[in-house]
Amino acid sequence: MYASWIVFFYLTLALPVLLVSWCFSEPHLGMLAQNIMVMGVCLAVLLLLVHRFFRGRTLLSDGYHYFMLVFLWFGAALLAACIFRMYPHAIGWDDAIFASVSGLTTTGLEVFQKLSRLPASLLFYRMWLQFIGGLGIILMTITAFSSGGFSVTRGVKLDLPGPVVSYSKKKPKMSDIARYLWFIYFIATVLCGVSMKVLGLSWFEAFCESLSIVSTGGFSLYDAGVAHYQSVGVKFLMMMFMLFGSINFLLHYQFFVLREYQGYRLSSELRGYLQLLCAMCAFYVVALLIAGTVPFEDALFMVISLSTSSGYVVGDILSYPGFLPYLLILLGMVGGCAGSTSGGIKMIRLQFFFQEAVRACRLLIHPRVVLPDPASVVGMSGSSVDNQTVVLRGFFSIFIGYFTLSLLVLTGLGLDFQSAFFAICASLSNTGVFLTASQGAVGLSASVKSWLALTMLIGRIEILAFFVVLSPHYWTER
């Protein structure tokens, strides 16, 4: 099954790129097709040798789901980087891997300068990577193969970031859920693209931008980003679809497929997320209008862009008065809902953290009071609540520990403290916004890019899953 996945993923990456290159009659089409074909043959030979060597051996038992999750994401990043290297616009392996990771994790950190000079197929490829990584490559595999060596149930749950909560009483097969999730994701992208075309973009611009918008990715076709189109309608359309992508897709599935309309209403995470968004939008609109520096629609756009971890930027964030730029970065760290295309900590974890703090304060006042478990308060139920509580606490511990370690590593590699801090915020939350004078990763050293690429993958895979694989106890039990 895994050999089939590698072939399927490689073809999914390469064939659309060749098609776009052919449609635009690019001069390097022949060289690109030749390189892709040669790499495909080499990959097939390697898979045959691996299959022959491991024939009759089974490593992929039920206990290795976390290993396969990490392995597939790292492998996907390497395959995607190979296609970047095939282009005549020479970039090193460090930039190629950084660009592929930034795309697949929907972070949107840029390594290319002057996007207008890049071929159309390469511009498309960047956005295509974000579309593939938006809902997760494991879900894409399950949709294509339905089942196989990788447990469908665990595959769906592991590749949807965050502690996912469903409010449906129906229990459909996970393979069916995976197909419907990708169908909803695809339809939303098509609707976004058609709407962008109606607003005046070309078909190529509309299609490419929609791939990045619904996946909350942040890549754009132009150096100026969203500002290039100079359209208020485009901004409001992007806000709508970024919000759609930042909501738990299981709630979309429950609404559009199961026709159960209580999911949105019952989700405490969604209510909290929308309340936070409304409060922040109102605050920024009032603050920036009083300051007289940013238009109304730009203030709304920046709040939604950062809170959904899309990372689109309109204007200079550093020009915002007072602490407003830093509050935007914190919104990006929170991110959207669990089970969405957004990065960040996820709203349900923030609610859990708040309930833990409230519970601790109340216990100090009344030591004998019986209080509900914070995991139950935020919507988790069933026999696994205690386990979820431990996992959520562990997440915050490892998150803070890794953030601190990354600060030490990046400052040791030559970055100043401020640049290192905001680089980690941008990478670990998959937001992609550097709160420094120079946006993006252009000019960073190869070692810094390598660490940030690892950080982006850890943020997307879920930090606990990555450190589970590093645990010796995980391997000694196998």
Order of alpha helices (4+ residues) and beta strands (2+ residues): alpha-alpha-alpha-alpha-alpha-alpha-alpha-alpha-alpha-alpha-alpha-alpha-alpha-alpha-alpha-alpha-alpha-alpha-alpha-alpha-alpha-alpha
